Amino acid sequence: MLSCVHSLITIRRLGNRPVTFMNRRSSKTGGLERRGLGYDPEEAVRQLASVDPTLAKLMEVAGPFRLEVRRMHNPFEALARNIIYQQLHGRAAEAIHRRVLALFDKKRLEPEDVLAASEESLRGAGLSAAKLAALRDLAAKTLDGTVPTLARLRRMGDEEIVEQLTQVRGIGRWTVEMLLIFRLGRPDVLPVDDYAVRKGFALAYGMKESPKPKELARYGERWRPFRTVASWYMWRVHELPPGVLPPKKRRKQS
């Protein structure tokens, strides 16, 4: 999920403040590097550095912003994959996903396949009862139009997409937020319920405990309209070597 495209960004200093610029080899290369993103990474990093000195320092030590937007053929395929991968390690989930596809001898899963297949065959591929129920609900809601087409999704606002897709069994807000970030390339998504984002924030800002979702949401208002980029750097915190982050703040003695 956190693999990266090669959008080459370097951080330089203007006075005492780090500011980030994209290295442009050519306009064509720049266009290729930004493909899939609904925003300008150069503008996003520069804006964030100007409003949050702590985040600016984190961006400096964590390095270039490289978020990969994975191509989405259709919402059903992407959401079905998310359901299969829920609460499983990558390799185990990948094996189940392959076995499900093998049932239909196809490279991509289609809603009609899921609804037509027997419970026995799908359970035999490794799906739990809960995931099978979720997949079938997703298939039915795709065919009846509850799940929008890709073209319609691209015209919808973030909250509208969350509201629409969470009608599907087994699809929660976090799952939709990951779709917004890594499949639709939306710029302003802050997954406040994501443990790694909240823990990364605590580490980056020297807090003893992770912030509550509402606390992170309040702080993150200053990151608009590029909260996706800030979130990506909260994930990056967990890859940094010891000693580069600020020490934890001590509570004042009463």
C-alpha positions as CSV (number, residue, x, y, z in Angstrom):
1,M,0.0,0.0,0.0
2,L,2.8,2.4,0.7
3,S,4.9,1.7,-2.4
4,C,5.9,4.7,-4.4
5,V,5.9,6.4,-7.8
6,H,9.0,8.3,-8.9
7,S,7.8,11.9,-8.4
8,L,11.2,13.4,-7.8
9,I,11.0,16.0,-5.1
10,T,13.8,17.6,-3.2
11,I,13.8,19.7,-0.1
12,R,15.9,22.9,0.0
13,R,16.1,25.7,2.5
14,L,14.7,29.2,2.1
15,G,16.1,31.0,5.1
16,N,15.4,28.8,8.1
17,R,12.5,27.0,6.5
18,P,12.7,23.9,4.4
19,V,10.7,24.2,1.1
20,T,10.2,21.4,-1.4
21,F,10.6,21.6,-5.1
22,M,10.1,19.0,-7.9
23,N,13.0,18.3,-10.1
24,R,11.8,18.7,-13.6
25,R,13.7,16.9,-16.3
26,S,11.1,17.7,-18.9
27,S,7.4,18.6,-19.0
28,K,6.6,15.2,-20.4
29,T,8.5,13.4,-17.6
30,G,6.7,15.7,-15.1
31,G,3.4,14.7,-16.5
32,L,4.2,11.0,-16.3
33,E,5.4,11.4,-12.7
34,R,2.2,13.0,-11.7
35,R,-0.1,10.6,-13.5
36,G,-2.9,9.4,-11.2
37,L,-2.7,12.2,-8.7
38,G,-5.5,14.8,-8.5
39,Y,-3.1,17.5,-7.2
40,D,0.4,19.0,-7.7
41,P,2.9,17.3,-5.3
42,E,5.2,20.3,-5.5
43,E,2.5,22.7,-4.4
44,A,1.3,20.4,-1.7
45,V,4.6,19.9,0.0
46,R,5.4,23.6,-0.2
47,Q,2.1,24.6,1.3
48,L,2.4,22.1,4.1
49,A,5.9,23.3,5.0
50,S,4.7,26.9,5.2
51,V,1.9,26.2,7.7
52,D,3.5,23.5,9.9
53,P,7.1,23.7,10.9
54,T,7.1,20.3,12.6
55,L,5.7,18.7,9.5
56,A,8.3,20.6,7.4
57,K,11.1,19.1,9.5
58,L,9.5,15.6,9.1
59,M,9.3,16.0,5.3
60,E,13.0,17.1,5.3
61,V,14.2,14.0,7.2
62,A,11.8,11.5,5.6
63,G,12.7,12.5,2.0
64,P,10.8,12.8,-1.2
65,F,7.0,12.4,-1.5
66,R,6.4,9.3,-3.5
67,L,2.8,8.1,-3.4
68,E,1.7,5.5,-5.9
69,V,-1.8,5.7,-7.2
70,R,-2.7,2.2,-8.3
71,R,-4.8,2.0,-11.5
72,M,-8.4,1.1,-10.9
73,H,-10.3,-0.6,-13.7
74,N,-13.6,-0.5,-11.8
75,P,-14.8,0.1,-8.3
76,F,-16.1,-3.5,-7.9
77,E,-12.7,-5.0,-8.6
78,A,-10.9,-2.7,-6.2
79,L,-13.4,-3.1,-3.4
80,A,-13.6,-6.8,-3.8
81,R,-9.8,-7.0,-3.4
82,N,-10.0,-4.8,-0.3
83,I,-12.6,-7.1,1.2
84,I,-10.5,-10.2,0.5
85,Y,-7.4,-8.6,2.0
86,Q,-9.1,-7.4,5.2
87,Q,-7.4,-8.6,8.4
88,L,-5.0,-10.9,6.6
89,H,-1.3,-10.7,5.9
90,G,-0.4,-9.8,2.3
91,R,0.8,-13.3,1.2
92,A,-2.2,-15.1,2.6
93,A,-4.7,-12.6,1.2
94,E,-2.9,-12.7,-2.2
95,A,-3.2,-16.5,-2.3
96,I,-6.9,-16.4,-1.6
97,H,-7.4,-13.7,-4.2
98,R,-5.7,-15.8,-6.8
99,R,-7.8,-18.9,-5.9
100,V,-11.0,-16.9,-6.2
101,L,-9.9,-15.6,-9.7
102,A,-9.0,-19.1,-10.7
103,L,-12.5,-20.3,-10.1
104,F,-13.6,-18.2,-13.1
105,D,-10.4,-18.5,-15.2
106,K,-10.3,-14.7,-15.4
107,K,-7.8,-11.9,-14.5
108,R,-10.5,-9.7,-13.1
109,L,-13.4,-10.5,-10.8
110,E,-16.8,-9.5,-12.0
111,P,-20.0,-9.1,-9.9
112,E,-21.9,-11.7,-12.0
113,D,-19.3,-14.3,-11.2
114,V,-19.6,-13.8,-7.5
115,L,-23.4,-14.1,-7.6
116,A,-23.4,-17.1,-9.8
117,A,-20.8,-19.1,-7.9
118,S,-21.7,-21.6,-5.3
119,E,-21.0,-20.9,-1.6
120,E,-19.1,-24.1,-1.5
121,S,-16.7,-23.1,-4.2
122,L,-16.0,-19.6,-2.8
123,R,-15.6,-20.9,0.7
124,G,-13.3,-23.6,-0.7
125,A,-11.1,-20.8,-2.2
126,G,-10.5,-19.6,1.4
127,L,-13.2,-16.9,1.9
128,S,-14.7,-16.7,5.3
129,A,-18.5,-16.6,5.7
130,A,-18.3,-12.9,6.5
131,K,-16.2,-12.1,3.5
132,L,-18.4,-14.1,1.2
133,A,-21.5,-12.3,2.5
134,A,-19.7,-9.0,1.9
135,L,-18.6,-9.9,-1.6
136,R,-22.1,-10.9,-2.6
137,D,-23.5,-7.7,-1.2
138,L,-20.9,-5.7,-3.1
139,A,-21.8,-7.6,-6.3
140,A,-25.5,-7.0,-5.8
141,K,-25.0,-3.3,-5.0
142,T,-22.7,-2.9,-8.0
143,L,-25.4,-4.3,-10.4
144,D,-28.2,-2.3,-8.9
145,G,-26.2,1.0,-9.1
146,T,-25.6,1.6,-5.4
147,V,-21.8,1.3,-6.1
148,P,-21.1,4.0,-8.7
149,T,-19.2,3.5,-11.9
150,L,-15.6,4.7,-12.1
151,A,-16.7,7.6,-14.3
152,R,-19.3,8.7,-11.7
153,L,-16.8,8.2,-8.8
154,R,-14.4,10.6,-10.4
155,R,-17.1,13.3,-10.5
156,M,-18.2,12.8,-6.8
157,G,-16.9,14.5,-3.7
158,D,-14.9,12.6,-1.1
159,E,-17.7,12.5,1.5
160,E,-20.3,11.6,-1.1
161,I,-18.2,8.6,-2.0
162,V,-17.8,7.6,1.6
163,E,-21.5,7.8,2.2
164,Q,-22.3,5.8,-0.9
165,L,-19.8,3.0,-0.6
166,T,-20.2,2.4,3.1
167,Q,-23.7,1.2,2.3
168,V,-22.0,-2.1,1.3
169,R,-21.6,-4.7,3.9
170,G,-18.0,-5.0,5.1
171,I,-16.9,-1.6,3.7
172,G,-16.2,1.0,6.4
173,R,-14.9,4.5,6.2
174,W,-11.2,3.5,6.4
175,T,-11.6,1.2,3.4
176,V,-13.1,4.0,1.4
177,E,-10.4,6.5,2.5
178,M,-7.7,4.1,1.2
179,L,-9.6,4.0,-2.1
180,L,-9.7,7.8,-2.2
181,I,-5.9,8.0,-1.5
182,F,-4.4,5.1,-3.4
183,R,-6.9,4.5,-6.2
184,L,-8.5,7.9,-7.0
185,G,-5.5,10.1,-6.0
186,R,-7.5,12.6,-3.9
187,P,-5.5,15.3,-2.2
188,D,-7.4,16.0,1.0
189,V,-8.0,12.8,2.9
190,L,-7.0,12.3,6.5
191,P,-7.7,8.8,7.9
192,V,-8.0,9.7,11.5
193,D,-9.0,6.2,12.5
194,D,-5.8,4.7,11.0
195,Y,-3.6,3.5,13.9
196,A,-0.3,4.1,12.0
197,V,-1.3,7.6,11.1
198,R,-2.1,8.5,14.7
199,K,0.9,6.8,16.1
200,G,3.1,8.4,13.4
201,F,1.7,11.8,14.5
202,A,2.5,11.1,18.1
203,L,6.1,10.2,17.2
204,A,6.6,13.1,14.9
205,Y,5.2,15.7,17.4
206,G,6.9,14.2,20.5
207,M,3.6,13.0,22.2
208,K,3.6,10.2,24.8
209,E,0.2,8.9,23.5
210,S,-1.5,8.9,20.1
211,P,-4.1,11.6,19.6
212,K,-7.7,10.7,19.6
213,P,-9.3,10.8,16.1
214,K,-11.1,14.0,16.9
215,E,-7.9,15.6,18.1
216,L,-6.0,14.6,15.0
217,A,-8.9,15.9,12.8
218,R,-8.7,19.3,14.6
219,Y,-5.0,19.6,14.2
220,G,-5.2,18.4,10.6
221,E,-7.4,21.4,9.6
222,R,-4.2,23.4,9.0
223,W,-3.1,20.8,6.4
224,R,-6.1,21.4,4.1
225,P,-6.3,21.0,1.2
226,F,-3.4,18.5,1.2
227,R,-4.2,16.3,4.1
228,T,-3.4,13.2,2.0
229,V,0.2,14.3,1.7
230,A,0.5,14.9,5.5
231,S,-1.0,11.5,6.1
232,W,1.5,9.9,3.8
233,Y,4.3,11.4,5.9
234,M,2.7,10.1,9.1
235,W,3.1,6.6,7.7
236,R,6.7,7.4,6.7
237,V,7.6,8.2,10.4
238,H,7.6,4.4,11.1
239,E,10.5,3.9,8.7
240,L,12.8,6.6,10.2
241,P,15.9,5.6,12.2
242,P,16.0,6.4,15.9
243,G,17.1,9.8,17.0
244,V,15.7,11.9,14.1
245,L,12.4,12.7,15.8
246,P,11.8,15.1,18.7
247,P,11.8,13.6,22.3
248,K,8.5,12.9,23.9
249,K,7.0,15.8,25.8
250,R,7.0,15.6,29.6
251,R,3.9,16.3,31.5
252,K,4.1,19.4,33.7
253,Q,4.3,18.7,37.4
254,S,1.1,19.7,39.2
